[in-house]
Amino acid sequence: MLQHQAPLDLAFQALSDATRRGMVERLSRGPASVSELAEPLPMSMSAVVQHLKILEAAGLVSSEKVGRVRTCRVEPEALSAAERWINERRRSVERSLDRLGAYLDATKPEEEKTK
């Protein structure tokens, strides 16, 4: 099911979980091994790996295995795509609010305009 969704959908779906957001937050400070990511979490290693698989399928995280250690890192471009989408929505809402404000100012009764 995950493979057939748009990248942005996958990113937001992956980020909808607090554990995965915490992992991305930790990885935004630098690469970490799966064990390091799992250390503060109250869950099994297999649950941590499942969360990482979702983040990787969304393109938010990549990992590399060297010997017995799998190191994960955040993929900034995937985060940038989500940020761009959010910022576009924010700008659209702000423009609408600006137009509403201008309309309300223009239609304000004269006695209120002089206050």
matplotlib code that plots the C-alpha trace (Angstrom):
import matplotlib.pyplot as plt

x = [0.0, 2.8, 4.5, 1.5, 1.1, 2.6, 5.8, 4.2, 1.4, 4.0, 6.0, 2.9, 1.7, 5.1, 5.3, 1.8, 3.3, 5.1, 7.7, 8.7, 8.7, 11.0, 13.3, 13.5, 14.1, 17.0, 18.4, 18.2, 21.1, 23.2, 23.4, 22.6, 22.7, 19.5, 20.5, 21.1, 17.6, 16.1, 17.7, 15.3, 12.2, 9.9, 9.5, 11.2, 14.0, 11.7, 9.1, 11.9, 12.9, 9.3, 9.1, 12.4, 11.1, 8.1, 10.4, 12.6, 9.7, 8.6, 12.1, 12.6, 15.4, 18.1, 20.3, 23.5, 24.8, 28.6, 29.4, 26.8, 25.9, 23.0, 23.4, 20.4, 20.4, 17.7, 17.0, 16.7, 15.1, 12.1, 11.6, 12.0, 9.2, 6.8, 8.0, 7.3, 3.8, 3.0, 4.4, 2.4, -0.8, 0.2, 0.9, -2.5, -4.3, -2.4, -3.4, -7.0, -6.8, -5.1, -7.9, -10.5, -8.8, -8.7, -12.4, -13.4, -11.3, -13.0, -16.5, -16.1, -18.7, -17.4, -17.7, -15.4, -12.8, -12.2, -11.6]
y = [0.0, 2.5, 2.1, 3.5, 6.8, 10.2, 11.1, 14.0, 11.7, 9.2, 11.9, 13.3, 9.7, 8.9, 12.1, 11.5, 9.3, 10.9, 8.2, 8.7, 12.5, 12.0, 9.8, 12.5, 15.1, 13.1, 12.5, 16.2, 16.6, 14.1, 10.4, 7.7, 4.0, 2.0, 1.1, 4.8, 5.6, 2.8, 3.5, 6.1, 4.4, 2.1, -0.4, -3.5, -3.3, -4.8, -2.0, 0.6, -1.1, -1.0, 2.7, 3.2, 1.2, 3.6, 6.6, 5.1, 4.3, 7.9, 9.0, 11.0, 8.7, 6.7, 4.1, 2.3, -0.9, -1.2, -4.4, -5.0, -1.4, 0.3, 4.0, 6.3, 9.9, 12.3, 13.2, 17.0, 17.2, 15.1, 17.4, 20.5, 19.2, 19.0, 22.4, 23.9, 22.4, 23.8, 27.2, 27.4, 26.8, 29.3, 32.0, 31.3, 31.6, 34.8, 36.4, 35.5, 37.1, 40.2, 40.6, 40.1, 42.7, 45.2, 44.5, 45.0, 48.3, 49.5, 48.7, 50.0, 52.6, 56.2, 56.7, 53.7, 54.8, 58.1, 56.3]
z = [0.0, 0.9, -2.5, -4.4, -2.6, -3.5, -1.7, 0.2, 1.4, 2.6, 4.4, 6.3, 7.1, 8.5, 10.5, 11.9, 14.6, 17.6, 17.8, 14.2, 14.6, 17.6, 15.5, 12.8, 15.4, 16.8, 13.4, 12.5, 15.0, 13.1, 12.1, 14.7, 14.9, 15.2, 18.8, 19.6, 18.3, 20.2, 23.5, 24.9, 23.5, 25.5, 22.8, 21.3, 18.8, 16.2, 16.7, 16.3, 13.0, 11.8, 12.5, 10.6, 7.7, 7.4, 7.6, 4.9, 2.7, 2.9, 1.9, 5.2, 6.5, 4.8, 6.4, 5.7, 7.2, 7.9, 9.5, 12.2, 12.7, 10.7, 10.7, 9.9, 8.7, 7.9, 4.2, 4.2, 0.7, 1.8, 4.8, 2.5, 0.3, 3.2, 4.4, 1.0, 0.9, 4.4, 3.6, 0.4, 2.4, 5.0, 2.4, 0.8, 4.1, 4.9, 1.6, 2.3, 5.7, 4.3, 1.7, 4.5, 6.6, 3.7, 3.0, 6.7, 6.8, 3.6, 4.8, 8.3, 9.3, 9.2, 12.9, 13.6, 11.1, 13.0, 16.4]

ax = plt.figure().add_subplot(projection="3d")
ax.plot(x, y, z, "-o")
ax.set_aspect("equal")
plt.show()
